[in-house]
């Protein structure tokens, strides 16, 4: 008997193995994210340096993601994933050794964050393109939604566990567990069938291939609109690894357990959003829904700026997580479904470029604003900026084809 409709991609055995391995690795990755943020505040007591860490970790995606998309279209994706997961495992264990030995300094953490960013730049388009070969086009939308759900299920478990572990044992176990999680993914990848061949591009340069992917998006109104909405939420909303630790420490006056559980509340809402989208008969949402969900997420930041107690913060983060994940999962699904197979790596790299690559700009903005005006001021600024950009985007109706003819927004 197969899985229910909302989980139908799990009927494919190869995807099921890959999905479960990724879930294990993502729990470890979220444990490291929480522990790394807490460690930076302990070592530096600087919101600016915390924001700078995010800039270093996600900056390579901004600079190199289009090139990584070309690589994912030319090279066997399983081999690329094995290389990237190996690098991620090594950086996690290196961080564990540095902290356990008492030698960790901010520059160590910053350098390893840069290594993580470089590995993730290659990993993201290869991983997302790899999924199509595991499930086929019919179940691709559901697989994308389940991947987002697993990412955010890990956001529930990882921070909650990390908060307790930090309070009792310090940050080292979280880094060690993250390294083991990537080892699980490596073993799973080695057990999956190899791709039949690479996909060489005859007679074209990397610049030509990047331009080909960009041209396809700019000439496809639906994809252009999805990336525009994604840009807004990435810039303004998805800086939670900066927002939440500062909110916990400076406004709510809580410790690592409070940090972990507030990140978990955010994750609960996000998982619910991803599963709600994946359970639809057609998980590809209308662009009006994406705009509305993005607006709710930005409004959540404005409300969060007014929060002064833990129990009010929890439902606000739940709603913000739900609406934010409906937005980004819907944008990802729109890109994946609309991507021709020959351009899949490049189009998914554009998704990664916008979603993760814009993050360093937003992270720097939040860190710098929090340094001068506090985290509540940063939340007010980014929430208002996001709503303003969405209003401008809605007024321009980017899903209309060039030339003024009516395009579908559904």
ABEGO torsion letter per residue (X at the ends): XBBBAAAAAAABAAAAAAAAAAAAAAAAAAAAAAAAAAAAAAAAGBAAAAAAAAAAAAAAAAAAAAAAAAAAAABBAAAAAAAAAAAAAAAAAAAAAAAAAGABBAAAAAAAAAAAAAAAAAAAAAAAAAAAAAAEAAAAAAAAAAAAAAAAAAAAAAAAAAAAAAAAAEAAAAAAAAAAAAAAAAAAAAABBBBABBBBBBGBBAAAAAAAAAAAAAABAAAAAAAAAAAAAAAAABAAAAAAAAAAAAAAGBBAAAAAAAAAAAAAAAAAAAAAAAABABABBBAAAAAAAAAAAAAAAAAAAABABAAAAAAAAAAAAAAAAAAAAAAAAAAAAABBAAAAAAAAAAAAAAAAAAAAAAAAAAAAAAAAAEAAAAAAAAAAAAAAAAAAAAAAGAABBBGGBBBBAX
